[in-house]
Amino acid sequence: MNPMVAAAAAALVAFLSVPHAALGTQAADVALAKFTSAWDAVHTYTCTIAAHEVRGKDVQDRTYKLAFSRPNNMRMDIVGGAGRGGAAVWQGGDTVYGHQGGFLSFVRLHLNIHDPKAVSLRGTTVAQASFGALLSRIKGLKTSALDAKDVAGLTTLTAIVLDPAAESGVTKVVMIFGSDHLPVEYDEYQGDVVVDRVRYSDYKGNVTLPASTWKI
């Protein structure tokens, strides 16, 4: 089979296996299919996350180091911004294990995953931070429009939210993919205001993660 035909067929099969809620353009369908296929090939990864969140008049800027291993092993260390020095490990379920930054760093905590100490300003949990969680997020999002555009080696997927009231007021979600079809940026808007902007850098896929990664 022609390699280009085979690649297109594989992308189509991957997309058809994703029961996403939004009826999108062909370009959006292809972008999601490529994201799905790329994510399926990732077993472990590390990256740096720069996150900017807004809730009302409150603003939170943080930098995280993330380590992930399938199926549900996640570690996030806050290396910059609010809460610097904090860390959390999640291995599935409703509990995270970790510590806060600063003078409380010696206190080990077992917390519900939705505890205020364990979430970001807008309530994002450790479990929602992986690329797989982003894929599930966009698949399950009810939208009135879903489109994608390729510019300068990047693909921008834009989703217009059907019912903002059901999404904490979010009206638009934008995901930007790199040449490897994995996210380099994720944004949520309320009107013209960015209330959640997450940028990913230093990505390393299918790396060896020692057992100590999951110990605090």
C-alpha positions, -999 to 999 in steps of 0.1 A, spaced: 0 0 0 12 35 -8 27 49 25 6 81 22 -26 61 17 -17 39 47 -10 69 69 -43 85 60 -62 53 66 -45 49 100 -55 84 110 -91 78 99 -93 46 119 -79 64 150 -104 92 146 -134 69 141 -125 51 174 -128 85 193 -165 91 203 -160 129 205 -192 150 210 -185 178 185 -192 176 148 -162 193 133 -148 202 100 -126 176 81 -95 195 92 -106 192 129 -113 155 124 -78 150 110 -62 170 138 -79 150 165 -71 117 147 -34 126 146 -34 137 183 -51 103 192 -25 83 173 4 103 187 -9 99 223 -15 61 218 23 58 211 33 76 243 39 53 274 59 78 295 68 114 292 82 144 310 77 181 302 77 216 316 44 234 320 39 272 322 4 278 334 -15 312 337 -49 311 353 -75 338 360 -106 335 383 -123 368 388 -97 393 400 -73 365 411 -44 355 389 -20 325 393 12 319 374 31 287 379 57 266 363 55 228 368 78 198 360 56 169 350 63 132 348 37 107 335 36 69 331 7 49 320 -19 41 331 -23 67 358 11 77 374 16 114 375 40 136 394 39 174 393 65 196 410 59 234 413 93 249 403 82 285 398 54 309 409 27 304 435 34 274 457 70 269 446 85 239 462 52 219 463 49 185 448 21 160 442 19 124 431 -12 107 418 -16 71 409 -52 68 401 -82 71 423 -93 101 444 -62 107 465 -30 126 459 1 124 480 25 153 483 37 183 502 34 221 501 63 244 494 82 267 518 83 259 555 56 232 552 76 211 527 84 186 554 47 178 560 35 149 539 -1 151 530 -27 126 517 -55 147 502 -87 142 481 -78 151 446 -103 180 447 -89 195 479 -81 232 476 -45 224 485 -43 200 456 -58 220 427 -49 251 407 -66 284 410 -94 273 385 -97 239 401 -76 218 377 -65 186 394 -33 166 389 -54 140 370 -64 166 344 -29 177 336 -18 149 312 -21 150 274 -45 120 277 -67 141 299 -67 170 274 -77 145 247 -106 133 268 -115 169 275 -118 179 239 -136 147 230 -162 152 256 -167 189 250 -201 199 236 -194 225 209 -212 245 183 -182 246 161 -149 228 158 -122 236 133 -84 233 127 -59 253 107 -22 245 99 2 274 100 40 273 100 42 237 111 17 241 139 -20 230 140 -45 251 159 -77 234 169 -105 258 180 -137 247 197 -166 270 204 -184 259 235 -221 252 231 -231 258 267 -206 280 285 -227 279 317 -219 241 319 -182 248 314 -176 274 342 -182 302 317 -157 291 292 -168 301 257 -138 288 236 -111 262 239 -80 264 217 -53 236 214 -21 241 195 -2 210 183 34 207 173 49 187 144 46 155 165 9 161 168 11 165 206 0 197 224 24 227 228 -4 250 241 -39 248 256 -61 279 262 -95 285 276 -114 318 270 -143 336 285 -152 359 257 -120 376 247 -103 370 280 -78 341 284 -86 325 317 -64 294 314 -32 294 292 -9 264 295 23 261 275 43 228 272 81 227 266 110 203 271 89 174 261 106 140 262 86 109 253 90 73 262 117 79 287 128 57 316 113 69 348 128 54 380 106 41 408 117 70 429 97 93 406 66 83 425 79 89 460 77 122 478 
